[in-house]
Amino acid sequence: MAELQSLDPSTPLFAQFTQDTGPIVLANTFVVPPERTEAFLALFRRQAEFMQAQPGFVSLQMHKGAAGSRLLMNIAVWESTGALAAAFGSPEFQRLAAEFPDDIVSYPHIFERIDA
């Protein structure tokens, strides 16, 4: 399973799930060894198909870091933290997540839109 790290250690992902808010954006940055990129993306696509079928899912985009970067970033929009937490906690999602190799590091964080 990929190693889950907190982008902001003062608010780990599971603490973010406790705030009932929405709509939200999940920005999940992955550090992927270059030789694993294609295999990672194949697994991610299977995981994305599952998430897209879940209640409260809105949209998803995957981005690759420029200039040979090892970073990939998933940007997913959900109707609420509750919807994301339910999908994330489902046994099927956990089974899919367990398939990611241990040398992948994931930095998920939930964001709310603000007017600037």
N, CA, C and O atoms as a GROMACS GRO file, in nm:
protein
  464
    1MET      N    1   0.084  -0.118   0.000
    1MET     CA    2   0.000   0.000   0.000
    1MET      C    3   0.089   0.124   0.000
    1MET      O    4   0.194   0.126   0.063
    2ALA      N    5   0.046   0.228  -0.071
    2ALA     CA    6   0.121   0.354  -0.074
    2ALA      C    7   0.130   0.412   0.067
    2ALA      O    8   0.040   0.394   0.149
    3GLU      N    9   0.239   0.480   0.092
    3GLU     CA   10   0.257   0.546   0.222
    3GLU      C   11   0.179   0.677   0.221
    3GLU      O   12   0.199   0.761   0.134
    4LEU      N   13   0.090   0.694   0.319
    4LEU     CA   14   0.009   0.815   0.331
    4LEU      C   15   0.081   0.914   0.423
    4LEU      O   16   0.112   0.882   0.537
    5GLN      N   17   0.107   1.034   0.373
    5GLN     CA   18   0.171   1.140   0.451
    5GLN      C   19   0.078   1.261   0.454
    5GLN      O   20  -0.005   1.279   0.365
    6SER      N   21   0.094   1.343   0.557
    6SER     CA   22   0.014   1.465   0.566
    6SER      C   23   0.088   1.580   0.503
    6SER      O   24   0.204   1.606   0.536
    7LEU      N   25   0.023   1.649   0.412
    7LEU     CA   26   0.080   1.769   0.353
    7LEU      C   27   0.095   1.876   0.461
    7LEU      O   28   0.194   1.949   0.464
    8ASP      N   29  -0.004   1.884   0.549
    8ASP     CA   30  -0.001   1.973   0.665
    8ASP      C   31  -0.013   1.885   0.790
    8ASP      O   32  -0.124   1.841   0.822
    9PRO      N   33   0.097   1.858   0.859
    9PRO     CA   34   0.092   1.766   0.974
    9PRO      C   35  -0.006   1.807   1.084
    9PRO      O   36  -0.046   1.722   1.164
   10SER      N   37  -0.045   1.932   1.088
   10SER     CA   38  -0.140   1.974   1.192
   10SER      C   39  -0.283   1.933   1.159
   10SER      O   40  -0.370   1.939   1.246
   11THR      N   41  -0.308   1.892   1.034
   11THR     CA   42  -0.442   1.847   0.995
   11THR      C   43  -0.432   1.724   0.906
   11THR      O   44  -0.444   1.734   0.784
   12PRO      N   45  -0.410   1.607   0.967
   12PRO     CA   46  -0.404   1.485   0.886
   12PRO      C   47  -0.538   1.458   0.817
   12PRO      O   48  -0.642   1.510   0.857
   13LEU      N   49  -0.534   1.376   0.713
   13LEU     CA   50  -0.652   1.350   0.631
   13LEU      C   51  -0.771   1.306   0.714
   13LEU      O   52  -0.882   1.355   0.693
   14PHE      N   53  -0.752   1.215   0.807
   14PHE     CA   54  -0.866   1.164   0.882
   14PHE      C   55  -0.928   1.271   0.971
   14PHE      O   56  -1.048   1.266   0.998
   15ALA      N   57  -0.850   1.368   1.017
   15ALA     CA   58  -0.906   1.481   1.091
   15ALA      C   59  -0.988   1.570   0.997
   15ALA      O   60  -1.089   1.627   1.038
   16GLN      N   61  -0.946   1.581   0.873
   16GLN     CA   62  -1.019   1.662   0.776
   16GLN      C   63  -1.156   1.602   0.746
   16GLN      O   64  -1.251   1.675   0.717
   17PHE      N   65  -1.167   1.470   0.752
   17PHE     CA   66  -1.295   1.404   0.727
   17PHE      C   67  -1.399   1.440   0.832
   17PHE      O   68  -1.519   1.426   0.807
   18THR      N   69  -1.357   1.486   0.950
   18THR     CA   70  -1.453   1.515   1.056
   18THR      C   71  -1.525   1.648   1.037
   18THR      O   72  -1.627   1.673   1.101
   19GLN      N   73  -1.474   1.734   0.949
   19GLN     CA   74  -1.540   1.861   0.922
   19GLN      C   75  -1.643   1.841   0.812
   19GLN      O   76  -1.608   1.807   0.699
   20ASP      N   77  -1.770   1.861   0.845
   20ASP     CA   78  -1.878   1.842   0.748
   20ASP      C   79  -1.891   1.968   0.664
   20ASP      O   80  -1.950   2.067   0.707
   21THR      N   81  -1.837   1.964   0.544
   21THR     CA   82  -1.838   2.080   0.457
   21THR      C   83  -1.842   2.035   0.311
   21THR      O   84  -1.821   1.917   0.280
   22GLY      N   85  -1.868   2.128   0.224
   22GLY     CA   86  -1.868   2.096   0.082
   22GLY      C   87  -1.923   2.213   0.002
   22GLY      O   88  -1.987   2.302   0.059
   23PRO      N   89  -1.901   2.214  -0.125
   23PRO     CA   90  -1.820   2.117  -0.197
   23PRO      C   91  -1.673   2.128  -0.160
   23PRO      O   92  -1.628   2.231  -0.109
   24ILE      N   93  -1.599   2.022  -0.185
   24ILE     CA   94  -1.457   2.020  -0.151
   24ILE      C   95  -1.374   1.970  -0.269
   24ILE      O   96  -1.425   1.907  -0.362
   25VAL      N   97  -1.246   2.000  -0.261
   25VAL     CA   98  -1.149   1.949  -0.359
   25VAL      C   99  -1.048   1.865  -0.282
   25VAL      O  100  -0.992   1.911  -0.182
   26LEU      N  101  -1.025   1.744  -0.329
   26LEU     CA  102  -0.918   1.661  -0.276
   26LEU      C  103  -0.800   1.676  -0.372
   26LEU      O  104  -0.809   1.637  -0.488
   27ALA      N  105  -0.690   1.731  -0.322
   27ALA     CA  106  -0.566   1.738  -0.400
   27ALA      C  107  -0.474   1.633  -0.342
   27ALA      O  108  -0.433   1.642  -0.226
   28ASN      N  109  -0.440   1.534  -0.422
   28ASN     CA  110  -0.357   1.425  -0.375
   28ASN      C  111  -0.233   1.418  -0.461
   28ASN      O  112  -0.239   1.382  -0.579
   29THR      N  113  -0.119   1.454  -0.402
   29THR     CA  114   0.008   1.451  -0.473
   29THR      C  115   0.077   1.318  -0.444
   29THR      O  116   0.091   1.278  -0.328
   30PHE      N  117   0.120   1.251  -0.549
   30PHE     CA  118   0.189   1.123  -0.538
   30PHE      C  119   0.334   1.139  -0.582
   30PHE      O  120   0.361   1.205  -0.683
   31VAL      N  121   0.425   1.080  -0.508
   31VAL     CA  122   0.564   1.070  -0.550
   31VAL      C  123   0.581   0.927  -0.602
   31VAL      O  124   0.568   0.830  -0.527
   32VAL      N  125   0.610   0.917  -0.731
   32VAL     CA  126   0.612   0.787  -0.799
   32VAL      C  127   0.748   0.766  -0.865
   32VAL      O  128   0.791   0.849  -0.945
   33PRO      N  129   0.818   0.657  -0.832
   33PRO     CA  130   0.943   0.628  -0.903
   33PRO      C  131   0.916   0.620  -1.053
   33PRO      O  132   0.817   0.561  -1.095
   34PRO      N  133   1.004   0.679  -1.135
   34PRO     CA  134   0.979   0.684  -1.280
   34PRO      C  135   0.948   0.549  -1.343
   34PRO      O  136   0.864   0.540  -1.433
   35GLU      N  137   1.013   0.445  -1.297
   35GLU     CA  138   0.990   0.312  -1.356
   35GLU      C  139   0.855   0.254  -1.318
   35GLU      O  140   0.815   0.152  -1.374
   36ARG      N  141   0.784   0.317  -1.226
   36ARG     CA  142   0.653   0.267  -1.182
   36ARG      C  143   0.536   0.352  -1.236
   36ARG      O  144   0.420   0.322  -1.207
   37THR      N  145   0.565   0.456  -1.311
   37THR     CA  146   0.459   0.549  -1.352
   37THR      C  147   0.346   0.480  -1.427
   37THR      O  148   0.230   0.499  -1.394
   38GLU      N  149   0.378   0.401  -1.527
   38GLU     CA  150   0.273   0.338  -1.608
   38GLU      C  151   0.190   0.241  -1.525
   38GLU      O  152   0.068   0.239  -1.535
   39ALA      N  153   0.256   0.160  -1.442
   39ALA     CA  154   0.183   0.066  -1.356
   39ALA      C  155   0.098   0.141  -1.255
   39ALA      O  156  -0.015   0.101  -1.226
   40PHE      N  157   0.152   0.251  -1.200
   40PHE     CA  158   0.075   0.332  -1.106
   40PHE      C  159  -0.051   0.387  -1.173
   40PHE      O  160  -0.160   0.379  -1.116
   41LEU      N  161  -0.036   0.441  -1.293
   41LEU     CA  162  -0.152   0.499  -1.363
   41LEU      C  163  -0.257   0.393  -1.396
   41LEU      O  164  -0.376   0.422  -1.391
   42ALA      N  165  -0.215   0.272  -1.429
   42ALA     CA  166  -0.312   0.165  -1.455
   42ALA      C  167  -0.393   0.134  -1.329
   42ALA      O  168  -0.514   0.119  -1.336
   43LEU      N  169  -0.326   0.125  -1.214
   43LEU     CA  170  -0.397   0.103  -1.088
   43LEU      C  171  -0.486   0.222  -1.054
   43LEU      O  172  -0.598   0.205  -1.007
   44PHE      N  173  -0.434   0.341  -1.077
   44PHE     CA  174  -0.510   0.461  -1.045
   44PHE      C  175  -0.639   0.467  -1.127
   44PHE      O  176  -0.744   0.505  -1.075
   45ARG      N  177  -0.632   0.430  -1.253
   45ARG     CA  178  -0.752   0.431  -1.338
   45ARG      C  179  -0.860   0.338  -1.285
   45ARG      O  180  -0.978   0.371  -1.289
   46ARG      N  181  -0.820   0.223  -1.234
   46ARG     CA  182  -0.918   0.131  -1.174
   46ARG      C  183  -0.980   0.194  -1.050
   46ARG      O  184  -1.101   0.185  -1.029
   47GLN      N  185  -0.897   0.257  -0.968
   47GLN     CA  186  -0.946   0.324  -0.848
   47GLN      C  187  -1.039   0.440  -0.887
   47GLN      O  188  -1.142   0.460  -0.823
   48ALA      N  189  -1.003   0.515  -0.989
   48ALA     CA  190  -1.084   0.628  -1.034
   48ALA      C  191  -1.220   0.582  -1.084
   48ALA      O  192  -1.321   0.649  -1.057
   49GLU      N  193  -1.226   0.471  -1.155
   49GLU     CA  194  -1.355   0.417  -1.202
   49GLU      C  195  -1.447   0.388  -1.084
   49GLU      O  196  -1.567   0.418  -1.089
   50PHE      N  197  -1.392   0.332  -0.978
   50PHE     CA  198  -1.472   0.305  -0.859
   50PHE      C  199  -1.522   0.435  -0.798
   50PHE      O  200  -1.641   0.448  -0.767
   51MET      N  201  -1.432   0.532  -0.780
   51MET     CA  202  -1.470   0.658  -0.715
   51MET      C  203  -1.574   0.734  -0.796
   51MET      O  204  -1.665   0.794  -0.739
   52GLN      N  205  -1.563   0.732  -0.928
   52GLN     CA  206  -1.657   0.804  -1.014
   52GLN      C  207  -1.800   0.752  -1.000
   52GLN      O  208  -1.895   0.824  -1.028
   53ALA      N  209  -1.815   0.629  -0.956
   53ALA     CA  210  -1.948   0.569  -0.939
   53ALA      C  211  -2.006   0.593  -0.799
   53ALA      O  212  -2.118   0.550  -0.771
   54GLN      N  213  -1.931   0.661  -0.712
   54GLN     CA  214  -1.975   0.680  -0.574
   54GLN      C  215  -2.064   0.803  -0.560
   54GLN      O  216  -2.045   0.902  -0.631
   55PRO      N  217  -2.162   0.799  -0.468
   55PRO     CA  218  -2.247   0.916  -0.443
   55PRO      C  219  -2.162   1.035  -0.397
   55PRO      O  220  -2.074   1.022  -0.313
   56GLY      N  221  -2.192   1.150  -0.454
   56GLY     CA  222  -2.122   1.273  -0.416
   56GLY      C  223  -2.000   1.305  -0.499
   56GLY      O  224  -1.942   1.412  -0.484
   57PHE      N  225  -1.959   1.214  -0.587
   57PHE     CA  226  -1.844   1.240  -0.674
   57PHE      C  227  -1.885   1.341  -0.781
   57PHE      O  228  -1.995   1.332  -0.836
   58VAL      N  229  -1.797   1.439  -0.809
   58VAL     CA  230  -1.826   1.540  -0.911
   58VAL      C  231  -1.732   1.527  -1.030
   58VAL      O  232  -1.779   1.513  -1.143
   59SER      N  233  -1.602   1.533  -1.007
   59SER     CA  234  -1.508   1.528  -1.120
   59SER      C  235  -1.368   1.488  -1.071
   59SER      O  236  -1.340   1.485  -0.951
   60LEU      N  237  -1.282   1.456  -1.169
   60LEU     CA  238  -1.148   1.409  -1.139
   60LEU      C  239  -1.055   1.446  -1.254
   60LEU      O  240  -1.092   1.435  -1.370
   61GLN      N  241  -0.935   1.489  -1.220
   61GLN     CA  242  -0.830   1.512  -1.320
   61GLN      C  243  -0.698   1.468  -1.261
   61GLN      O  244  -0.672   1.489  -1.142
   62MET      N  245  -0.613   1.406  -1.343
   62MET     CA  246  -0.478   1.367  -1.302
   62MET      C  247  -0.380   1.456  -1.377
   62MET      O  248  -0.398   1.483  -1.496
   63HIS      N  249  -0.278   1.501  -1.307
   63HIS     CA  250  -0.176   1.589  -1.366
   63HIS      C  251  -0.038   1.530  -1.338
   63HIS      O  252  -0.017   1.464  -1.237
   64LYS      N  253   0.055   1.554  -1.430
   64LYS     CA  254   0.193   1.508  -1.416
   64LYS      C  255   0.283   1.629  -1.401
   64LYS      O  256   0.268   1.728  -1.472
   65GLY      N  257   0.378   1.619  -1.310
   65GLY     CA  258   0.476   1.727  -1.292
   65GLY      C  259   0.558   1.746  -1.419
   65GLY      O  260   0.584   1.651  -1.492
   66ALA      N  261   0.597   1.869  -1.443
   66ALA     CA  262   0.673   1.903  -1.563
   66ALA      C  263   0.822   1.875  -1.545
   66ALA      O  264   0.870   1.853  -1.433
   67ALA      N  265   0.894   1.876  -1.655
   67ALA     CA  266   1.040   1.868  -1.659
   67ALA      C  267   1.095   1.741  -1.596
   67ALA      O  268   1.198   1.745  -1.528
   68GLY      N  269   1.027   1.629  -1.617
   68GLY     CA  270   1.077   1.502  -1.566
   68GLY      C  271   1.050   1.477  -1.419
   68GLY      O  272   1.111   1.388  -1.359
   69SER      N  273   0.960   1.553  -1.361
   69SER     CA  274   0.925   1.537  -1.220
   69SER      C  275   0.868   1.399  -1.192
   69SER      O  276   0.808   1.337  -1.280
   70ARG      N  277   0.887   1.350  -1.070
   70ARG     CA  278   0.830   1.222  -1.027
   70ARG      C  279   0.691   1.240  -0.969
   70ARG      O  280   0.631   1.144  -0.920
   71LEU      N  281   0.638   1.362  -0.972
   71LEU     CA  282   0.510   1.391  -0.909
   71LEU      C  283   0.392   1.375  -1.004
   71LEU      O  284   0.398   1.412  -1.121
   72LEU      N  285   0.287   1.317  -0.949
   72LEU     CA  286   0.157   1.312  -1.015
   72LEU      C  287   0.058   1.370  -0.915
   72LEU      O  288   0.071   1.349  -0.795
   73MET      N  289  -0.042   1.444  -0.964
   73MET     CA  290  -0.140   1.504  -0.874
   73MET      C  291  -0.281   1.478  -0.925
   73MET      O  292  -0.315   1.507  -1.040
   74ASN      N  293  -0.360   1.421  -0.836
   74ASN     CA  294  -0.501   1.397  -0.862
   74ASN      C  295  -0.580   1.512  -0.799
   74ASN      O  296  -0.561   1.545  -0.682
   75ILE      N  297  -0.666   1.573  -0.878
   75ILE     CA  298  -0.757   1.677  -0.828
   75ILE      C  299  -0.898   1.623  -0.846
   75ILE      O  300  -0.945   1.603  -0.958
   76ALA      N  301  -0.965   1.599  -0.732
   76ALA     CA  302  -1.100   1.543  -0.735
   76ALA      C  303  -1.196   1.635  -0.662
   76ALA      O  304  -1.166   1.682  -0.552
   77VAL      N  305  -1.310   1.661  -0.722
   77VAL     CA  306  -1.412   1.745  -0.661
   77VAL      C  307  -1.523   1.653  -0.610
   77VAL      O  308  -1.568   1.562  -0.679
   78TRP      N  309  -1.566   1.680  -0.486
   78TRP     CA  310  -1.672   1.604  -0.421
   78TRP      C  311  -1.775   1.700  -0.366
   78TRP      O  312  -1.744   1.814  -0.334
   79GLU      N  313  -1.898   1.653  -0.354
   79GLU     CA  314  -2.005   1.736  -0.299
   79GLU      C  315  -1.982   1.768  -0.152
   79GLU      O  316  -2.024   1.874  -0.105
   80SER      N  317  -1.916   1.678  -0.079
   80SER     CA  318  -1.895   1.700   0.064
   80SER      C  319  -1.783   1.612   0.117
   80SER      O  320  -1.743   1.514   0.053
   81THR      N  321  -1.732   1.648   0.235
   81THR     CA  322  -1.633   1.563   0.300
   81THR      C  323  -1.695   1.429   0.337
   81THR      O  324  -1.629   1.326   0.331
   82GLY      N  325  -1.823   1.430   0.375
   82GLY     CA  326  -1.891   1.305   0.411
   82GLY      C  327  -1.895   1.207   0.296
   82GLY      O  328  -1.873   1.087   0.316
   83ALA      N  329  -1.922   1.256   0.175
   83ALA     CA  330  -1.927   1.169   0.058
   83ALA      C  331  -1.788   1.110   0.029
   83ALA      O  332  -1.775   0.991   0.000
   84LEU      N  333  -1.686   1.195   0.036
   84LEU     CA  334  -1.549   1.146   0.015
   84LEU      C  335  -1.510   1.046   0.122
   84LEU      O  336  -1.453   0.941   0.091
   85ALA      N  337  -1.539   1.076   0.247
   85ALA     CA  338  -1.504   0.986   0.357
   85ALA      C  339  -1.572   0.850   0.341
   85ALA      O  340  -1.510   0.746   0.366
   86ALA      N  341  -1.698   0.849   0.300
   86ALA     CA  342  -1.770   0.724   0.280
   86ALA      C  343  -1.705   0.641   0.169
   86ALA      O  344  -1.686   0.520   0.184
   87ALA      N  345  -1.672   0.706   0.058
   87ALA     CA  346  -1.607   0.635  -0.053
   87ALA      C  347  -1.469   0.585  -0.012
   87ALA      O  348  -1.433   0.471  -0.040
   88PHE      N  349  -1.393   0.670   0.055
   88PHE     CA  350  -1.257   0.635   0.098
   88PHE      C  351  -1.259   0.518   0.197
   88PHE      O  352  -1.170   0.433   0.193
   89GLY      N  353  -1.357   0.514   0.283
   89GLY     CA  354  -1.365   0.410   0.385
   89GLY      C  355  -1.427   0.280   0.338
   89GLY      O  356  -1.430   0.183   0.414
   90SER      N  357  -1.476   0.275   0.216
   90SER     CA  358  -1.542   0.154   0.168
   90SER      C  359  -1.440   0.040   0.152
   90SER      O  360  -1.325   0.065   0.117
   91PRO      N  361  -1.482  -0.083   0.178
   91PRO     CA  362  -1.392  -0.197   0.163
   91PRO      C  363  -1.334  -0.210   0.022
   91PRO      O  364  -1.218  -0.248   0.006
   92GLU      N  365  -1.414  -0.179  -0.080
   92GLU     CA  366  -1.365  -0.190  -0.218
   92GLU      C  367  -1.253  -0.090  -0.244
   92GLU      O  368  -1.152  -0.125  -0.304
   93PHE      N  369  -1.269   0.035  -0.199
   93PHE     CA  370  -1.163   0.134  -0.217
   93PHE      C  371  -1.038   0.090  -0.141
   93PHE      O  372  -0.927   0.100  -0.194
   94GLN      N  373  -1.054   0.044  -0.019
   94GLN     CA  374  -0.940   0.001   0.061
   94GLN      C  375  -0.867  -0.116  -0.006
   94GLN      O  376  -0.744  -0.123   0.000
   95ARG      N  377  -0.941  -0.206  -0.068
   95ARG     CA  378  -0.878  -0.318  -0.141
   95ARG      C  379  -0.796  -0.265  -0.259
   95ARG      O  380  -0.684  -0.309  -0.282
   96LEU      N  381  -0.854  -0.170  -0.334
   96LEU     CA  382  -0.781  -0.112  -0.447
   96LEU      C  383  -0.658  -0.034  -0.400
   96LEU      O  384  -0.552  -0.043  -0.460
   97ALA      N  385  -0.673   0.042  -0.293
   97ALA     CA  386  -0.561   0.121  -0.240
   97ALA      C  387  -0.447   0.032  -0.194
   97ALA      O  388  -0.330   0.069  -0.205
   98ALA      N  389  -0.479  -0.085  -0.142
   98ALA     CA  390  -0.377  -0.178  -0.093
   98ALA      C  391  -0.290  -0.232  -0.206
   98ALA      O  392  -0.182  -0.285  -0.180
   99GLU      N  393  -0.336  -0.220  -0.330
   99GLU     CA  394  -0.259  -0.271  -0.444
   99GLU      C  395  -0.143  -0.179  -0.484
   99GLU      O  396  -0.054  -0.222  -0.557
  100PHE      N  397  -0.143  -0.054  -0.437
  100PHE     CA  398  -0.033   0.036  -0.472
  100PHE      C  399   0.095  -0.009  -0.402
  100PHE      O  400   0.091  -0.046  -0.284
  101PRO      N  401   0.208  -0.006  -0.472
  101PRO     CA  402   0.335  -0.048  -0.411
  101PRO      C  403   0.375   0.041  -0.293
  101PRO      O  404   0.335   0.157  -0.284
  102ASP      N  405   0.453  -0.016  -0.203
  102ASP     CA  406   0.496   0.055  -0.083
  102ASP      C  407   0.589   0.173  -0.111
  102ASP      O  408   0.604   0.261  -0.026
  103ASP      N  409   0.651   0.177  -0.228
  103ASP     CA  410   0.745   0.287  -0.256
  103ASP      C  411   0.678   0.409  -0.318
  103ASP      O  412   0.746   0.502  -0.362
  104ILE      N  413   0.545   0.411  -0.320
  104ILE     CA  414   0.468   0.528  -0.363
  104ILE      C  415   0.431   0.605  -0.237
  104ILE      O  416   0.388   0.546  -0.138
  105VAL      N  417   0.448   0.737  -0.240
  105VAL     CA  418   0.410   0.821  -0.127
  105VAL      C  419   0.297   0.913  -0.173
  105VAL      O  420   0.303   0.972  -0.280
  106SER      N  421   0.194   0.922  -0.088
  106SER     CA  422   0.074   0.999  -0.120
  106SER      C  423   0.055   1.110  -0.017
  106SER      O  424   0.065   1.087   0.103
  107TYR      N  425   0.027   1.232  -0.066
  107TYR     CA  426   0.004   1.348   0.020
  107TYR      C  427  -0.136   1.405  -0.009
  107TYR      O  428  -0.148   1.504  -0.080
  108PRO      N  429  -0.241   1.343   0.046
  108PRO     CA  430  -0.376   1.393   0.020
  108PRO      C  431  -0.413   1.508   0.115
  108PRO      O  432  -0.374   1.509   0.231
  109HIS      N  433  -0.488   1.603   0.062
  109HIS     CA  434  -0.537   1.713   0.146
  109HIS      C  435  -0.669   1.764   0.088
  109HIS      O  436  -0.685   1.775  -0.034
  110ILE      N  437  -0.761   1.796   0.177
  110ILE     CA  438  -0.893   1.848   0.136
  110ILE      C  439  -0.890   2.000   0.143
  110ILE      O  440  -0.839   2.058   0.239
  111PHE      N  441  -0.946   2.063   0.040
  111PHE     CA  442  -0.952   2.208   0.034
  111PHE      C  443  -1.096   2.253   0.013
  111PHE      O  444  -1.176   2.185  -0.053
  112GLU      N  445  -1.128   2.368   0.069
  112GLU     CA  446  -1.256   2.434   0.046
  112GLU      C  447  -1.230   2.558  -0.040
  112GLU      O  448  -1.126   2.622  -0.028
  113ARG      N  449  -1.324   2.590  -0.125
  113ARG     CA  450  -1.311   2.709  -0.208
  113ARG      C  451  -1.334   2.834  -0.122
  113ARG      O  452  -1.422   2.837  -0.036
  114ILE      N  453  -1.253   2.934  -0.148
  114ILE     CA  454  -1.274   3.065  -0.084
  114ILE      C  455  -1.277   3.171  -0.194
  114ILE      O  456  -1.218   3.152  -0.300
  115ASP      N  457  -1.344   3.280  -0.167
  115ASP     CA  458  -1.345   3.390  -0.262
  115ASP      C  459  -1.224   3.477  -0.236
  115ASP      O  460  -1.202   3.521  -0.123
  116ALA      N  461  -1.147   3.501  -0.340
  116ALA     CA  462  -1.024   3.580  -0.325
  116ALA      C  463  -1.045   3.721  -0.374
  116ALA      O  464  -0.952   3.802  -0.369
   0.00000   0.00000   0.00000
